[in-house]
Amino acid sequence: MPSPNVSHDNHIVPQWYLRRWSDPNGLVWCYPLLVSHENVPIWGQHPLKGIAYRRDLYTLTSEGQDVDDHERWLKEQFEDPASAVVKKAVQGKNLTPAEWRTLVLFAVCQDLRTPQSFSESMEYAREHFPSTIQKSLEQAVEQIKRRAASDEPAPPVVPDPGTKWLSEAFKFSIRHDTPQQGLAEIGTHLLLGRDFWLRTQRHILGGIAESLVDHSWCIATAAKHIEWFTSDHPVAKLIPQRDGEFSLGSGWAVPGEIICMPLSRRHLLVTEVGVELPQRLRLGKAMTMFIRRTIAARAWRTIFALQAVPDVPTMRPRRVDREAYEREREGWEDWHSRQTAAEQNHFDDR
């Protein structure tokens, strides 16, 4: 239920970040990638407060009340510290090792917190976690077997899926009143949804992300007379191909992979995994245009710019689909209620 002093409008990217693409009136040009009709303008101006957010994207419920602990955590630990560092970076000033760390962790945060990330996280879990669940079940069965000849009551099953953060997301159950005497049934369930996604963010940002700071990071300036635009998923990871094309990457440590994020209309945070880069670099026109294409390709639903960019629609044609547009709109309208109901059913029954 709605709670006082809770932030319900969860921004996908911070407003201070998008302000670098806004005019003096606080307006940003937006290119929507999914529209309901051909008559929707290709580009349109919108105020900062009305873009790049989703209602209750990170809101959880505790004891019947909405809580925004995750939103506050992202803001306090990653957004706020990065604001001053980004300002210093685009002013051409040297960054300390601590400031580079802040900048890199901010980029990782931006890669993890978007609806695009949610979808990809769910796909990854569906593909890779069945084997993890199977391993956990086998370990639980071994626990039961060891107790089978004992008069001691069966202990609670403590699965070891590999890490504590994931273990806490599982629901395990044991049924002893099976039709066959002396046998027990064991089951497990992992809820793939918002709670799992937020746990994943905390797990990565709380530890794994630190190793990414060791890459050779650089502030790259766009070629003369060309500017960077950005999007609602501003981090792009790409693997260049021999034919001048690219494939979008998914990891953070693939040798040769380029990882980048616009910091302003002229500045880009970038690394090439396994390659030593200078801390400052001016890109040529070909590489600037190449990276702009990847930024467009990685966007989720909107590309943002200071002014309409004529070649963006050729880089990333928009999709005109009324049914898909309405289906997505309706899905976001009941996002919080659906996720909350699923979370309560999952955790209350454990």
N, C-alpha and C positions, 0 to 999 in steps of 0.2 A: 504494500500500500504506500501511497505518497508519504514522505517523511519530511519534516521541516529541516532546513539547512543542509539538504542533500542536493548535490549537483546532478540533475537528471539529463541535461543536454551535454552529452559526452563528446568532446571534440576529437576527431580522428587525427588531426594535426593541430598544434597550438595556434591560436590567433596571432600571437607575436611573430610566429614563423611566416604565416600567410601575409602579414602586413608588409613584407618586403615585396609583394606583388600587388599592393593596393595603391590607389591614387590618393591625393590629399583628402578626399571625402570618405575614405575608408571603403571604396568599392573595388571589387576584383572582377576581372573578366573570366567567365566560366564557359567551358566547352563540355556539355553533357554527352556522355557516351551511350546512354540508353534513353531514348525519348519515345513518347507515345504517338507522335504524329509528325509528318514531314514539315508542317507549318511551324514547329517549334524552332525558334531562332538558333542558328548554328553557334553563335556566341552571344552571351548576355552578361550584363553587369549585375553584381549582387553584393550586398553589404557583408562585411566579415562575419558578423554575428549569425548570419543566416546560411552559412555554408560549412561544409566539412564537419558535420556532427551527426550523431544518431542518438535518438532518445533512449536512455537507459542501456547503452551499449555495454557498459561495465557494471551496472548496478546489480548488487546481490541483495538477498533478503535474509535478515537475521532476527529471529524471534518475532516474526511478523512485521518487521520494519525494514524499509529500504535503507541500504548503506552504500556509501560511495568510497569505501576504503581504497579500492583499486585505483579509481580516478585520482584520488588525493596522492596516492603512492607514486603514480606515474608523474604527476605534476611536481611533487616535492623532490623526488630522487633524480629525475631525468630532464623534465621540461625546464623548470626554473633555473637549475645550474647551467643549462646549455644556452640560455638566452644571452648572457653576457659574453660567453665564449664565441658564439656565432658572430656577435657584433664585432668582437676583436678580430676574428678571422677575416671578415669581409673588409675590414679597415686596413688589412695588410700587415698587421702586427704579428710578431712571433708568438707562438703558443708554447706554454710549458708542458712537460709530460703529463701533468695532471689535467691540463686543459684539453689536450689531445684525447685523453681517456674520456673526459666528459663528452666531447664531441662524438666520439665513436659510439659510446653507450647510448647517446641520444639517437643516433642513426639506427642502432639495433632496435631500440624502443619503437621507432617509427615503422620499422619493418614488421614488427610483431603485433601492433595494436589496431590495425585496420580491418574492416570487414573482409578485404581480400585475404588477409592473413587468417581470419577465422575459417573461411572456406578451405584454404589450403591446409590448415591444421587438421580439419576434419577428414580431408582426403588422405592425408598422411597416416593418421591414426587408423582409419579403416583398412589401409593397406598393410601396415606393419604391426599393429597391436594384437591381432589374433594369436600370433606365436607367443607374445609376451603373456597373454592370458593363459594359454595352454601350459606354459612353463610354470606359472603360478599355481594352476590346478594340480599339476603333477607334484609340486612341492607340498601342497596341502594334503594330498592323498598319502604321501609318505608320512606326514605327521600323524594322520589317522591310523595308518598301519602300525606305527610304533606304539600306539596306545591301545591297539586292539586287544591284546592279551592282559591289559592292566585293569585293575578295578577303579583306577582314577577316572574321574569324569573327563570327557574329551575337552581339551582346552580350546579357546577361541582360535580360529585359524588366523595366523598372521602371515599373509602372503608377502613375498619378496619379489615384486615385479622388476626390481633393479634399483629403484630410487624411492625415497620416502614420499616425495611429492606425488608420484604416480600411485603408490600404494594407497594413499589416503583417498584417492578418487575411485577406488574399486569398492564394490559391495559384494561381500562373500556370505554364503549361507550354507549350513549343513543340516540335512534332514535325516534323522535317525529312525523315524517311524516308517520305514520303507516296507513294502509288501514282503520282501525277503528278509527273514530274520538274520541279524548279524551284519547286515549291509547298511551303508549310509550313502546318501546322495549329496554331492557338493556342487554348488553352482556359483557363478560369478557374473558380475555385470559392471560394465564401465559406461558411464553416461557421457556420450560425446556431445558436448554443447558448450554453453558459455562458461560454466564453472571449470571445465577441463581446459578450455582455451586460456582463461585467466591464470590457472595454475601453471600452464606451460610458459606463459610470459614471465611469471615470477621465478620459475625455475631457471630459465635461460638468462634473464637479466640479473639474477642473484648469484650467478657463478660462471656459466659457460661463456657468457659474453665477454668476460674479462680477457679470455685468450685472444679475442679478436683485436684487442688493442695492440698486440704485437705485430700486426701487419704494418707495412710501410704506407702510411696515409699521407695524403697530399691535398692541398687546396689548389684546384685547377681553375684558371680563368678562361672563359669562353673566347673564341676567336673574335677579332675585331668586327664590330657592327652586328654581332649575334648575341642573343640573350638566352638564358635558360628559362624555361617555364617549369612549373611543378605540378603536383597532382595530389589526389587523396590517398595515394600510396607512393610517396616520393622516393623511396629507396628502390633502385634498379640493380639487379644482379644479372650479368650477362656473360656468355662465353662466346667470344668471336669465332667465326667460321672462316674457312679459307676463301670462300666466294664473296667475302665482304659482308655477309649477313651475320646474324647472331642468333643464339638460342638463349632464352631466359633461364638463368640459373636458379637454384633453390637453396643452396648451402652458403656457408660463409668461409670455407677453407678449401675450395676446389682450385688446384694450381692453374694459373692463367685466367681465372675468373676475374672480371672487373666488377667492382661494387661501387656505386656512386649515389649521391644524394645532393640535389641543388640546395645551396645555403642562401643564395640571393640570385638576382637576375644575371649576375656576372660570375658568381663563385660556386664551385662544386667541390664537395668532399668526395674523394675518390681513392681507391687502392686497387692494385692488381696483385692478386695473391701470388706470393713467391717472387715478386719483382721489387727491387729497391727503387723507390721514387724520391725525388727531392721534395722538400716540404712545400715548395711553391712551383707552379708550372703553368705556362701559357699554352693552350692547345691550338693546333692548326684548325683550319676550316673543316677539313674532312672528318677529323676526329670529333670536333664539336657537333657537327651534323649527325654523325653516327650515334653519339651518346644521346642527343635530343630524341632520336627515333626510339631508343630503348626506354627513355623516360616516358614517352607517349605510350609505348607498348605495355608498360608496367602499371599504368594508371588503372584505378578500379572503376569509378563512375564519372569522375570529373577531372579535367585538366584546368589549371589556373594560370593566369598570366596578367601582366600589367595592362596589356592591350590585346585585342584579337590577333592571333597569329595565323596568317593565311595558309601556311603549309601544314598545320596540325591535322586538318581533316584528311589530307592525303596520307599522312603517317598513320593515323588511327581513325578510319571511317567510323562514324557513329552508327548505332544500331537503332532502326526505327521498328518498334514492335510493341503495339499497344497492350497485348496480352501479357507479355513478359514484364512490361513496365508496371501494369496494374498488379500483377502477381507479386512483384517485388515490393511495391508500395504497401500492399496488404500484409505481407510478411513482416515488414518493419513495424507496422501499426500494432501487431500483437506479439512482437518479439519478446518483450519483457514478461508478459503474462505466460507465454508458452514456456520460456526458459525457466521462469520461477516455478511453475507447476512441475516441470520435469525434475528440477533440482530438489524440490521438497519431497516428491515421491521417491526419489532415489536415496536421499540421505536420511529421511525420517524413518525408513523401513529397515535401516541397517541394524 
